[in-house]
Structures are given as structure tokens and as C-alpha cells.
Amino acid sequence: MTPGHGSTVDGVLRRSARRTPARVAVEYRERSWTYAELDEAVSRAASVLLDQGLAPGDRVGAYGHNSDAYLIGFLACSRAGLVHVPVNQNLTGDDLAYIVGQSGSTLVLTDPDLFGQLPDGVRTLPLRDADDSLLARLDAAPPYDGAEPDTGDLVQLLYTSGTTALPKGAMMTHRALVHEYLSAITALDLSAGDRPVHSLPLYHSAQMHVFLLPYLAVGASNIILDSPDAERLFDLIEAGRADSLFAPPTVWIGLSNRPDFATRDLSGLRKAYYGASIMPVPVLERLREKLPKLAFYNCFGQSEIGPLATVLAPDEHKGRMDSCGRPVLFVDARVVDEHGKDVPDGTPGEVVYRSPQLCEGYWDKPEETAEAFRDGWFHSGDLAVRDTDGYFTVVDRVKDVINSGGVLVASRQVEDALYTHEQVAEVAVIGLPDVRWIEAVTAVVVARGEVTEAELLAHAREKLAHFKAPKRVLFVDELPRNASGKILKRELRDRFSSD
């Protein structure tokens, strides 16, 4: 192997394996890997991948469920100089074919139960549960001894959530992700003594790059679950095997709404991380009331920045529960107007970033890249306010702000007001076309019990200025989401615009 600086994604694991070879790195179901075993498995898997006729720079799709094999596949791509393309395992049909095709993936790592969903003609290699799987081939494969990738080489295409348009593949380099790991470690107080459990999809950048890889970097012992099963999570916490958990607000809402949330002994949970979408303040208050000693961290960002951009630490929540915190170690952020000029503190504007964590642009999309990267800054599409102490509060996505009678209304403030009603389980606020108001503020509600539109309208008017209060309340059984837990407001607008 040629000498290198080691600032690569797989180098993170290699260093931990040299430092603590016998410590357990990962547990998944009945399997357990020490750091030394995991590092060797990654080297052998890199050889398996290159034996498929792949060359450095080739794209390799990953269309699988959570598992130790999924992690090994990603790290093996990194070590072999391949570009990993994580694909949401819930995608099918045209959505799945688009990402596989647009990325130019020449091989897809997948699980046997997902083979049939892939487009015809796509080369596949099973990750596990098959005689010819990646895991099954490790014993016969030699450890990889080729050249180390350069820190500026691409290691992953992180496709955006696609809540407003077709997904775009953010081109992430080794250098960008390693910088992001360092930012996560410092901002989130990650340590080798933590006992993290990883239950969110590993294809998603938050679980993989904010938690699992940074925790491997510091040498922690990690448990990977198939999914955020509440019963399993509660059991691990009660048994003292898990004390650190990341989940998006939708999962925290689900956990807090369970009848046994009030009766299970969850005092062993020390660190709670939330992010990926906005956490309703009333839900956060309910969680803090039940678990007063639990340290809550708000994580905010987006795929293009690796994805962590800002963090609100536990001791910063008082008085600013709706804030997403301040920029992390390697991120510089500003709030600007439509001309790219800084707005005064306390004034809403678009958040723009400059950081070594940023992607190199969007794969094969030069126009979208030029639109997002202007004047040396990445334009996030998030509308936020910065206060005089440097804390950011996200008001909305720029495209989700409602123009009601010529006055701009942020949906989040309306949602927080409605969440204070005990019969509101979930809510999304959107603007619908209206002859009088241009856009009518409309609340789409999942009710917890019996409640009427009139009751919720009256409740909102007590909490909000008259022009911000909803004009209508629509009831649904569930809110549409992408697999990252983000509510798809465009689907709600399309669904109800003709009503």
C-alpha cells in the first residue's frame, strides 16, 4: 500500500483498530465484530468488490436494510477508491431507477428480498443471507493491498431528500466527510465510553455520518438495529446496553406517545439527539419533563454539508428551545437576503454556508450546482433568524413560507401553537391557493382523539396573531413523509389545492 495521510473515511476505522483492536466495534443481531475484525473484513470486502471488475471512481449502489454488512460495504468502497451511492431501501419503480441510472452505478449491493425491485439489467451483489454474498466471500478473499484513495477523491454520492424536486447527488469527498466527523465528535460530545444504538436507516447521512462513523472514530461499541423498534430500544436502555440515541422528531413523537413511555425505566439514557426535521417545542418539553436528566442535542444541517451544520447543546436549550444552535467546528454560516447581503440579527433570511464539509456540487447537474454555489457560498434554501449571540432559529424552508394577504407567515410558528392542544398528535401547516388571501394558512392535522375544526381554530387564535392563525383545518389519518421522516408538504399542497 502506498503511504498516505490517512484522512480517508476508511482510515477512521483503521486508526481505531490499531488503537483498540480487541474492543467490540459493532453488534448486529447475533454477530459481533471487534475493531480488528471489522477492519480486516473491510479490507477483504474491498478485494471482493474489485474482483467484480470495478475500478476506482466507479459508482456502487447500496440498496439494503440496516446491517453490519451494509456498513462493511460502505467502508469497503471507501478503501477501494469506489464511490458509494446509498439508496433509500423503500424506493421502487421510477424513483429507484432514477438514482441507479443517474448515478451511473455499475453494481448494486443489495439484500436478497430487494433484488426484484431493481431495474432489469443491473448487476447486483448480495450483502448477506446468500452463499455468494459479500459477507460469505470474506474468508476466501485476500486483504486489500492497493493504493490509498486521495483525500480529495469522491467517496459517496448523497442524494438529497427530493421534497421539492428530483433528488440530486451531492458529491462528497473523503476530506469533506472526515471534517464532518470531527465536527460531530466535538459538538455532540461523542466518546469511547458511550453506548450508542443506531436504529435509523444507514443509507441516510445523519445516522451514518453524524453518529455511526464518528462513534467508530472515537472507539465506541455500537449496536445496529434493523429499525427504531420502540420495544427493542426500551429494552436496551433498561438493560444498560444503550445510553445514546439519535432519532428524528417523528420517532421521538412516536416514543413519547406510547402508553409505556410513562412506565418504562429510561433513566439510563444519557444523551438524546434529534434532527432531520424541526422538533415541535411542546413535544420537546414533554420529553424533558419525563426525563429531566437527559441531555438533549438538536442537530441541524443537510446532505450537502455532510450533513451536520449547527448544534444546540444541552446547556443551551433554556430560553431558546426552538433554536438549532450555532455552527459546528468546521462550518461558517450567514443569514442573507435575496441579493446575498447579510441581514441584521433578528431578521429572517436564507442560511448560506462555507465549509470544508461541503460537497463538490451535484453529480452531472452543472446548472443546479451553479445555482446552489454562488459567490463562494452554498445557498441552503432554509429560512432562519440569527440572534446577537450567534444562535440560529430555522423559520421554514424558503419554499414553504406562506404568503397570506401579502404577509409572510412561517409554518413552524403555527405548527408549534397547534401542538399545544392535547388532541393534536401531528400537524403540518401549508399555504393553499385562495382568491382573497393569495395563500390561505391551512393546518393538516392527525388527531389524537375527538376534536373539531372549530376547536382547533379557536385554540390557534388564542396563541397567534390573527393573520397567522389558520383559515382551515383538515384532518388526515397520517402525514406523507419521505424515508428520512421529513413531511412532504408538496404532496399535501397537491392533494388539497383543488378542494
Secondary structure as GFF3:
##gff-version 3
##sequence-region A 1 499
A	DSSP	alpha_helix	9	19	.	.	.	ID=ss1
A	DSSP	beta_strand	24	28	.	.	.	ID=ss2
A	DSSP	beta_strand	31	34	.	.	.	ID=ss3
A	DSSP	alpha_helix	35	50	.	.	.	ID=ss4
A	DSSP	beta_strand	59	63	.	.	.	ID=ss5
A	DSSP	alpha_helix	68	80	.	.	.	ID=ss6
A	DSSP	beta_strand	83	86	.	.	.	ID=ss7
A	DSSP	alpha_helix	93	103	.	.	.	ID=ss8
A	DSSP	beta_strand	107	110	.	.	.	ID=ss9
A	DSSP	three_ten_helix	112	117	.	.	.	ID=ss10
A	DSSP	beta_strand	124	126	.	.	.	ID=ss11
A	DSSP	beta_strand	154	159	.	.	.	ID=ss12
A	DSSP	beta_strand	169	173	.	.	.	ID=ss13
A	DSSP	alpha_helix	174	187	.	.	.	ID=ss14
A	DSSP	beta_strand	196	198	.	.	.	ID=ss15
A	DSSP	alpha_helix	205	205	.	.	.	ID=ss16
A	DSSP	pi_helix	206	212	.	.	.	ID=ss17
A	DSSP	alpha_helix	213	218	.	.	.	ID=ss18
A	DSSP	beta_strand	222	224	.	.	.	ID=ss19
A	DSSP	alpha_helix	230	238	.	.	.	ID=ss20
A	DSSP	beta_strand	244	247	.	.	.	ID=ss21
A	DSSP	alpha_helix	249	257	.	.	.	ID=ss22
A	DSSP	three_ten_helix	259	262	.	.	.	ID=ss23
A	DSSP	beta_strand	271	275	.	.	.	ID=ss24
A	DSSP	alpha_helix	281	290	.	.	.	ID=ss25
A	DSSP	beta_strand	295	301	.	.	.	ID=ss26
A	DSSP	three_ten_helix	303	305	.	.	.	ID=ss27
A	DSSP	beta_strand	308	312	.	.	.	ID=ss28
A	DSSP	three_ten_helix	314	316	.	.	.	ID=ss29
A	DSSP	beta_strand	326	327	.	.	.	ID=ss30
A	DSSP	beta_strand	332	336	.	.	.	ID=ss31
A	DSSP	beta_strand	349	354	.	.	.	ID=ss32
A	DSSP	alpha_helix	366	372	.	.	.	ID=ss33
A	DSSP	beta_strand	373	374	.	.	.	ID=ss34
A	DSSP	beta_strand	377	386	.	.	.	ID=ss35
A	DSSP	beta_strand	392	397	.	.	.	ID=ss36
A	DSSP	three_ten_helix	398	400	.	.	.	ID=ss37
A	DSSP	beta_strand	402	404	.	.	.	ID=ss38
A	DSSP	beta_strand	407	409	.	.	.	ID=ss39
A	DSSP	alpha_helix	411	419	.	.	.	ID=ss40
A	DSSP	beta_strand	424	434	.	.	.	ID=ss41
A	DSSP	beta_strand	438	447	.	.	.	ID=ss42
A	DSSP	alpha_helix	453	463	.	.	.	ID=ss43
A	DSSP	beta_strand	472	475	.	.	.	ID=ss44
A	DSSP	alpha_helix	489	496	.	.	.	ID=ss45
###
